């Protein structure tokens, strides 16, 4: 075995360890799905304040969008997420108990590098895993506290004050007796808010000092407006109440537009996509190899390199450089950027991705330059071809497929399995400048790099050894695994398959780049709209 293959083998083992551990860690991390459900629920709650000029049409619109009992619907949604969070907390607590049970008899202070194994629960990977589990437990406890605070407000607004008081009392007891609830700004805000809400809906009502500032500071959206409405009513402040109701009406009108954008447009596009997919399936059945869905197996790529070059580009150019070397190089700057706010974090994310992409493409170029000039089918853009039709058409086809796969995937993972952390940031942050930077990263940098590597290089290279459909499937699986979230493997493999098919049919990299960019852009803009509506 040559030195090159020895090095590649060693790097492959390192990459497999890194990827495997990342996928295992993602198993215990929550998906963004539950957060999305809550944000959409919050939008619906905000829309309940809408009052149009025509009462009949207003009621019809509200029933169509919000249902007959929107508060009960919201309560059910919040309770579902709470049940999921409670189950996650129980599972994480059991994992921590198992890790603690594996602690050595020797006190940690007595252990040194010669006596403690590298995977001991007190050192190395064992310590890291216990730290991650503790952090996940803290996040789930905070989520439970936040959910109970909100659930109590929904119950009170729906007239079930006794149940709301019981919910807040249980939350107060947990905050005061749970030693694992470490002091934090978020916990302190909840602890300040619980007695204020309980007093507002007490019998008789009580007004604690600083009630209004606390409500303004700690609650958001519909929950803040509901608490303030109760306060102003008790204080007999009609002017403040009228001003609040006018603000709610304005927010409700804006929310209805956002609900239309977030809900109606994807539904319409999905219906068009289903129709297009049915048409293509029927055409395939009638026309056989002449149909659009027929893969271009009669036009294979001429691959001048062997499996070792593919191995080298994947392991060195993408996984090692992109997932290990670059994070080690710039990872220490992450916390420093975070101190300067969300815009600095966005700049850091873009810089990180550009470094990773640049290094990966440099390895790709260095690996295949000995084979230049390449035949015309390699890395083609073909700007004068029909690539926009393939890109847009591929997006319409991908939309219903991804919805169906995501619904099944949600049943499999039950809200676990991790998600791209960028999605959570976009959902929760409202800075448009930061969003623009994140959007550029996701809609331009990521599609160009990932499509060049996975569709431009990997997929055609694999056709030397497997049929076109096999190359699409294998490259899509590697594309999904590369995102390091176990719950995203099935949806991303589905998206990767559509991207690969579009590239094979169009023979232009611009087509999958456009599809990839559309998917990321629509996802991020939708998250931003949901988040802005709930704030």
Secondary structure, DSSP 8 states (H G I E B T S, - for coil): --HHHHHHHHHHHHHHHHHHHHHHHHHTSB-SHHHHHHHHHHHHHHHTT---SSHHHHHHHHHHHH-S-HHHHHHHHHHHHHHHHHHHHHHHHHHHHHHHHT--SS-GGG--TTTS-TT-TTSHHHHHHHHHHHHHHHHHHHHHHHHHHHHHHHHHHTT-HHHHHHHHHHHHHHHHH-TTS---HHHHHHHHHHHHHHHHTSSS----TTHHHHHHHH--HHHHHHHHHHHHHHHT-HHHHHHHHHHHHHHHHHHHHHHIIIIIHHHHHHHHHHHHHHHHHHHHHHHGGGSTTS--TTS-----S-HHHHHHIIIIIIIIIIIIIHHHHHGGGHHHHHTT-HHHHHHHHHHHHHHHHHHHHHHHHHHHGGG-S--TTTT---TTSSHHHHHHHHHHHHHHHHHHHHHHHHHHHTTBS---HHHHHHHH---HHHHHHHHHIIIIIHHHHHIIIIIIIIIHHHTTTS-HHHHHHHHHHHHHHTT--GGGHHHHHHHHHHHHHHHHHH--HHHHHHHHHHHHHHHHHHHHHHHHHH-
